[in-house]
Amino acid sequence: MGTGDRAMLLRLHIEDLAIIDALTLDFTDGFTALTGETGAGKSIILGALNLVMGERASSDDVRTGCESAVAEALFDVSACARLRDLLAEWGLLEGDVVLPTGVFGKKRPGTPNGPVDLVLRREIGAQGRSRCLANGRMVTLAQLRQIGDRLVDLHGQHQHQSLLRVETHREILDGFGDGEHARALGEYRAWFERYSVVVARLRSLNRDEREIERQKGVLEYQLREISEAELTPGEDEALDEERRRLTHAEALKHNATEANDLLYEGENCPAAVADLVAQVAALAAESVRLDPSLGAVAERLEAVRAEVDDLAATLRSYAEDLEHDPERLSEIEDRLHLIRQLKRKYGGTIEEILEKAGQFERELHTLTHGREEQERLEAERAQLEREVAQAAERLSAKRRETGERFSKGLQRQLKDLEMTAVRFEVRLDREESGGKPLVSEDGDEAGDSRHEPSKAGDCLLFPDGKRYRVHDYGVDLVEFLFSPNVGEALKPLRKIASGGELSRIMLGLKVLLRSQDQVPTLIFDEIDTGISGRTGTAVGEKMADLGGRYQVVCITHLPQIAARAAHHFVVRKTQQKGRTLTRVERLDTVERQAEIARLLGGEPDSAIARRHASELLAAGKRSA
């Protein structure tokens, strides 16, 4: 097998899901087949893997009488560097991986040279609650889906019907493209995004004139209201402080006068503080003559005396200046009320109000000078239209080149799948401005085209002098054309391909896209629907070839496919104690022969059926 950027499904464990009570499947690399009677539980196994990959869960999935169901899968991601980078980014791959349950055995050291395990787990409660875990840590459903998308490509039995939707054809073609194709698509989208921004800006400028005048009137009023208020930052805090001072003016005046009396006047006390401090200072000064070491003390006392005098003067001045001024208090209350009103309209602070005024000025300037801006944007749009058209032409050229390679490659794959006379072509069309609908109401073609007219996107002038509708994916309308038989004209795939043909085309696509597809495990659910035994042999050989490079799991009813598998499981339904249960067994050579005989439609014990089954198994070994 290849050793590229890939992972591998090692084990799937299921508990109490639908009719499965407990089931553990060990997988290996190569091609594995799952067979069994209809209704035995193959779809439940597939559903469990879907749950692990991030599909939405339902409480109806829980086995009757149980509190919860569990689906858990173990992957070896040792060789999947990009996935490990994502896991490390989310903190899900740190040192040794400790497996969250005992189902998968002991931990395996996550060293650079050893295996790196990833365990994904879904727990579905019967009451509707669900949990997603990766390596024992809680993750969101979206994260689980991102991880699952990098691990498993699960192709259901009805998914090939997506080939009937024309809109998927461009996505498939672009997915097949090489690096130059991807660069052309990226370059186009960059130009288209710039163009779309300019167009949106122009549309906003081209509003109704009355609406513009109304907007201008509102902005002018709002600016005038803020401007006339003549706000200054911090003004509300200063006013609030002054309001509190005027409100309590009488109490403040009384306190200041009383403090001044205590410090200096001394009318209501035996001795003023200033007089006492002066006496102490005089005593200290006299003592200095007797002991010079008291000089510092005397200086400090003199400073205290001066400070007391200054404090007394300050308090006296404060008391004389403080007056109860009802008129000024009313002015402050009115001003604060105005500021509060403006805050409710334009912002929680004066700074935010002023910032909003700047925004209004800019908007008014844009509306007032919209014609100049419009002319500038019109010139920019004209230039961008040319760039978008040129980039779309380059992308179309790449798509034509890619389409030729894609058609030839798919034809080779289909010939390997017993479609030897098939012809396949990728056709690119464009929707011209003013053209007829490209599909009639009854679904038949109108003219030579096959697409519904676009409901969005602008029509741009292209170098050929015509206007075509463009979208974020380019100008091309892509459709696959198909002819299964010699002499028949190419026609839209959606009109003529049978179910069996669609199944083989999808398988061919999967094989062809493997070089671009980084998903390492490929699972097919009854993709053999509608194909015959001989074709089944070719399909089985193709899957076996895929299994030589990737991990492939196929749920099938065709013995020709099952016989080509390197590993074979059979799913059986049993009854125990009045309950229906699903069991899965890995088959050895003898058991495989019996199961292949059953798939052939004969009795497992029939000598003819067993001989035919033995021949199929031998042919599978020879082609391996």
N, C-alpha and C positions, 0 to 999 in steps of 0.2 A: 504493500500500500504506500501511497505518497506520504511524505512527512512534512507537508506544507502547514500553513496556518489553520489547523483543524483540531477538533475535539472528538471525543467518542463517548457514546452512551454505554455505560457499563452495567447498570442495573436499574430496574424499575420495580418499586414496591407499592402495593395497593392494599388498603385496609377499608373494609365496610363501604365500598363504593358500588352502588346498584346491587347486582347479585354476586359480587365478589366479596368474600369475607376476609381472606388474607391470601395474597399472591405476590411472589417475588420472581422476576424474570432476570436472568443473567445474559447479557449480550456480549458479543465479540465483534471484531472487525469483519469485513467482507459482506457477503449477501446472505441475509436471513429471511426465510419465508415463514409466515404464520398462516395456518389453514384451520379449518373447522367448519362444523355445520352452521347454517344460518341461524342466528340467535344465540349462539353458544357464548358470546361475550367478547368477540374480537373488537367490536366497536367500543366496548367499555374500556378495554386496554388502551385503545387509541385515545379515548376521551380522557383517561387518566394522564396520559402524556400531554394532551392539550392543556389540562389544568396546570401541570407543572410548567408549561411554557407560557402561562399567563392568560389563558382563556377565562372568561367570567364563569363563576360557579353558581350553582343553585342548590338550595337545601333539599330539593327533590332528588339530588344525586346520592344522598346518604341512604345507606341500606336500611330497610324498614326495621324499626326497633333499636337502632343504634343512635348514639348521641352525636357522633361525628364520623367523617370519612377522611382518609389520608391518601395522598398520592405523593410519592417521593422518588426522585431519580438521582443517580450518581453518574457524574461525567468525569472523564480524565481530560483536563484542559492543559496538560503539560506543554503541548505543541501549539497552543492557541495564544500567541503573544498579545494580540490586540484585545482579546476578551479578558486576559489577565490584567491588562492595564486598566480596563474599565472596572473590574472587580476591586483592584487596588485603590482606585480613585474613590470608590464607595466604601472602602474599609472592610471589604469582604474577603480579602486574601492577605492575611497577616500571619507570617510564620507558618507553623504546622497547622494543617486543617484538622479541627476536631469535629468528627462526624456527630450530628445532633442526636442520632438514635443508635441503638445497637444492631439495627437491621443490616448495616453495611460493614459490620466488623469493627476492628480497631482502626485508629487513625493511621494514615499513611503520611510519612514526612514530606512536607512541601518544600523540598530543597531544589536548587537549580538543576541538579542532575537526577532527581527522583521524580516520581509522579506527583502531580498537583491535582487534588480532588476538588470537585465542586458538587455540593448536594443542594438540590432545589426541592422544596417541600411546600405542599398546599394542604391546609387543614380546613375542612368545610363542616360547619356545625349544623345540626338539624334545625336549629332556630334561626339560621340565616347568616351567622357570623363566619367570617373566613379570615385565615391568616396565611401570609406568604413569607417564606424564610429562605435565605440563601446562606449556606454554611452556618446554620443555626442562628443567624441574625435576621431580625424583621426587615422586610423590604416592602415597597409599594407594589401594587399590581403592575403599574407602568414599568417599574424597574425590572420586575420579573419578566415582563414581555420583551424588554430590550435585551435581556440576557438570552431568553429563549430564541429570539430571532437570529442570534448569532450561533446557535447550537443546532437547531433542527429545522429542516424544511419539510413540512408535513403536507403531502399532496393528497387531498381527499378524492373520493370516487366521483364527485360532481364538480370538482374544481376545474376540470378541463372545459367546462361550459364557459369559463371566463374567456376562452378564445373566441367565443361568439360576440363578445363585447368589443367593438372596434376601438374604444378608447384605451384598451389594454395593449393594443398592438404597438403603439409608439413607445410605451414604457418598456416592452420587451425588446424592441429594436435598440433603444438607448441603453438598455442594460447590457446588450451584446457589444456595444461600441468599445473601441480601444481608447487609449489615453488621449489621442488627438480629438476623437469624437467628444469625449467628456470635456476637454478644454474648450471646444467650439460651443458646446452647450452652456458651459459656465460663462464664457465671454458674452454670449447672447443674453443670458439672464441678467448679467451686470448692466449691460446697456438698456435692456428693457425695464429694469427697476428704476434706473435714473429717469428714463422717459416717463414712466408711470408717475413718479413723484412730481415732475414738472406739469404733467397733464392734470393731476389732482389739484395742484396749486392754481392753475389757470381756471379750472372749473369753479373753485371757490371765489375767484375774482370776477367771474362772469355771472354773478348772482343778479337778481332783479334790481334795477336802479332804486326802486322805492324801498327795498329792503336795505340797500346800502345807505340811503339817506336816513332811514330809521335808526340804523346802527350808529351812524355818525352823530345823530341827535342825542342818543343815549350816552355815548362816550363823552360828548362835549358837556352834557349836564354833570356827569360823574366827575370829570376833571375840574369843572368850575366849582362844584361842591367841595372838593378836597382843597383846591387852590385857595378859595376864599377863606378857608379855615386857618391858613397860614400856620400850619403845625410845625413844631420843632421837636426833634427827638428828646425824650426825657421830660418834656413839658408836663405831661400828666402826673408824673411822680412829684415834681416840684409844686404843682398846684395842690395836689392832695396834702402835701406837708403844710403848705400855707393855710389851707382850709382848716386843718386840725388845730393849728396855732390860733387862728382867729376865733374858732368855735370855743376854745378854752382860754380866751384872753384874760378874763377876770381872775381865774385860778392861777394862771401863770404869773400875772402881775403881783398878786398877793404873795406867792411863794418867793419871787425875786426880791420884793421889798423886805419881807421877813428875813431872808438870808442876808441882805445888805445890813439890816439893823444888827444882826448878830455879829457880823464881821466888823462893822465900823462905827455905826451910830451909837449903839448901846443904850438907847432910850428905855427899852423894855427889859434890860438885863443888868445885873450888877456891874459888869465890865465887858466891853467889846473885845472880840478876839484880836483886833488890830492893836488895841492898847496893851493887852497882855503880851502879845508877841514883841511889841516895842520894848516893854520892860525887860523881858528875857534877853533881848538883843543888847540892851544897855548894860545889863549885868555881865554878859559875856565879854563885851568890849572892855569893861573895867578890869575883868579878870585877866585879860591878855597882857596887861601891863605887869601883872604879878607872875604870869606863867605863859610865855609865848607859845607853848604847844597847843593852847586853846584857840590859836588864831583861825584855824580851819573851821572850828565850831562857830566862832563868832561870824565868819563870812557866810556860812550856811544860814545862820539865824537872821542875818541882815537880808539875805535873799528871800527867805520866807516872809519877812516883814514886808518887803517890796511886793511880793506876789500876792499877799493878803490885801494890800492897798489896791493893787490892780484888779483883783477879783471883785472887790467891793465896788470899785468904780464901774466895772463892766455890768454887774448886776443892777446898779443904780440906773445906768444908761438904758439897759434892757427894759427895766420897769417903767422908765419915763417914756420910752418910745412905743411901748406896747399899749395899743388902744383897741377897744372893742369897736370894729368898723363894720356894721351890718351891710352897708352898701358894697364894700369890697368883697365881703363874704358872699353876697348874692351874685356878684360878677364871676367869682370863682366857681360857684355851683353851676351857673349857666355854661361856663366854658367846659367844665368837666362833663356836663350832660351832652354837649355837642360832640366831644371827643368819644364818649361812649356810643353815641349814635353812629359815628363814622366807623368805629371798631366793629359794630354789629354788621355793617354793610361791606366793609372792605378788608378787615383783618383784625387780629387780636391785639396788635401793638401799633404805635404810631409809625414805626419803621416799616411794618407790613403795609400800612395805608399808603405811605409815600412810595413804596415799591409798586403797589397796584396802580398808583397814578402814572408811574413811568410806563407800565404795561399799556394803560389806556392811551397814553401819548403815542406809543409805537403803533397800536392798532389804528388809531385815528390817522396817523401819518400814512399807513398802508392804504386805508380807504380813500384818503384825500389824493394820494399820489398813485392810485391803483392803475391808472392808464399807463404811466411810465413803467411800472412793474410788469404790467401785462405785455407791453411791447417787448420788454427784455425777455420775458418768459416765452413769448411767441417765437422770437429768434432762436432761443435755446431749444425749443421744441422742434423747430425745423431742422436744426443741426442733428438733434438726437434721432429724429425720424430717419435721416439718412444713415446714421450709425446703426440703428436697430435693423433697418432693411438690409444693410450690407452684412451685418452679423448673422441675420436670418438666412441670407444666401449662402454664407460659408457653412452654417450648420446644415442646411439642406444638402449641400455638396457632400458633406461628411456622411449624412444619412443615406444618400444614394450609394456611396462607396460601401458603407456598412451593410446596407440592404442587399447588395450583390453578394458580399461574403456570407451574409446570414442565409440567403436563399440557397446558395450552393452547399453550405455546410448542412443545412436542415435536409435538403434533398438527399445527401449522402446518408444521413442518419435514417431517413424514412426508407431508403432502399434496403438498408440492413434490417428493417422491420417489415419486410415483404410488401413494400409499396414501391415496386420497381418502376412503374410507369408514371409516377407522380411528378407533377411540375408545381413549383412554388415560386411566388414572386412577391416582393414588397413594393407596393405602389404608393407614391407620394402625390397628394393633391393639395390644392390651395383653394381657399374660399375667396372668390373675387367680389369686390364691392359692387352691390347692386345686382349680383347674380341670382339665378333661380335657386329655390330650395334644392339642396343636394340629395334629399331623400323625400319621396312622396309620402303622403299620409298613410298609405297601406303598407309602407315599408319597402316597396319596389324602387328600383333606381330611377332617378330622374336624370336623363342624359347618361353620361359615362361616369358619374361620381357616386359615392357611397356613404356620405356623411350627412348628419343633420346640420343645418346652418348654425353657426355660432351665435350664442345669445349675449356674448360679451367680447370685448377686445376691439381695438381701433383698427381701421383700415388705413394702411400706410402706402405711400407711393414707392414702388420698387424700380430697380434699374430697367426693367422691360417696359416701363411706362404705365403699368397697371397698378391698381390699388388692391392689396390683399389684406385680409384680417389676420392680425397677429395676437399671440397669447404669450403667457410666460414660458411656454415650452417651444415657441417658434411659430413659423407660418405653416408648417407641414401637417396635413391630415394623412395619417398613416393607416394603411389597411393591408392585410394579408390576402393574397389571391391564390387560388388552389385549383388544380386540375388532377383528379385521381386516375384518369384513363387516357390512353393515347387517342389523339384526335379530338379531344374535348377542349373547348376554350377555357382559359383561366377565368374563374368567377370568384366572387367574394367567399371566403372561407365560411362565413356565417350562414351562407345560403345553401351549400351543397355537401358539407362534410357530415358523415355519419358519426354515431357515437363511438364506434370502434376506431374510425379514422382519427377522431379528435383525441382519443386516448393515446394512440401511437404518436400523433403530432406532439402532444404534451410531453411524452417520454423523450422524444427526439429533442425537444426544446431543452428539457432538463439536462440531457447529456451534453448538448451543444453549449449550454450556458455554464457548465461546471467550471470552466476556466475563469469566468468572471464572478461566479457565485462563491462566496467565502463560507457558506453554511456547510459544516462538515458531515452532518448526518442527514440522509435523505430517506423519507418514509413515504411509501405508496400504499394507499388504501383502495384496493380493488380497482386499480387503474386498468385491469384487464377486461372491464365491462365491454361487451359487444364485440369481442375479437374471437377468432376461431382457434382451433388447436394448433394448426401450422403456424399461424401468426404468433400464437402464444409461445411457441418454441423460439421464434426470433426475439420476442420481447424478453423471454427468460435469458437468452444469451446476452442481450444488451444490458440487462440488470446485473448479470454475472460479471460482465466486463466492467461495469461501474463499480461493482463490489471489489474488484481488484485494486481500485484506487481510493474508494471511499466506503463509509459504512452505509449499507443499504438495507432497509427493512421493508418487506412487501407483504401485505395481507392479500391473499389471492385464493381463487377457486379453481384456477387452471393447473392441472397436473404438469403441463409442459413448463410452466414457470417455476412451480415448487421444486421440480426435479433438478433445476439448474442452481438451486441455492446451496451454499456451503453449510448452512445450519438450518434446521427445520424444527419448528414448534407446532404443536397441535393444541387447539383450544376446544375443550369439551365441557358440556353442561351436565351436571349430576344433581341428584336429589338426596338430601340427608335430613332426617328428622323433620320431614314436611317442608323443607326449605330448598330452593333451587340455588345451586352454587356453580361457579365457574372454576375450572381447573386447567392448567397449562402444563404440557409435558414436552421436554426436549426428546426428540426421536433418535434412536440409533438406526443402523442400516436396515435391520429387519422391520422395525416399526415404520420406517419411512416407506418401505415397499408396500406395506398394508395401507398406509394413508394415501399414497399415490394411487393405489388400486381403487380405493374408495372414490377419490376425485375423478377417476376415469369413468365412474358410473357403474362399476361392477362390484361384486361382493368382495370384501377384503380377503376371503379365503378362496376365491375363484382362482384356479390355476392360470387361466387365460389372462385375467386382470393382473395377477401378480407377475406373469411373464412380461406383459406389456409395461408394467411399472418398473420392472427390473431393467428393461431396455431403455426406458427414459432416464433412469438414474445413471446407467452406464454411459449413455450419450452425454449426460451432464458432466460426468467426470472426464470424459475425453475432451470436451470443449473447454474445461477449466484451465 
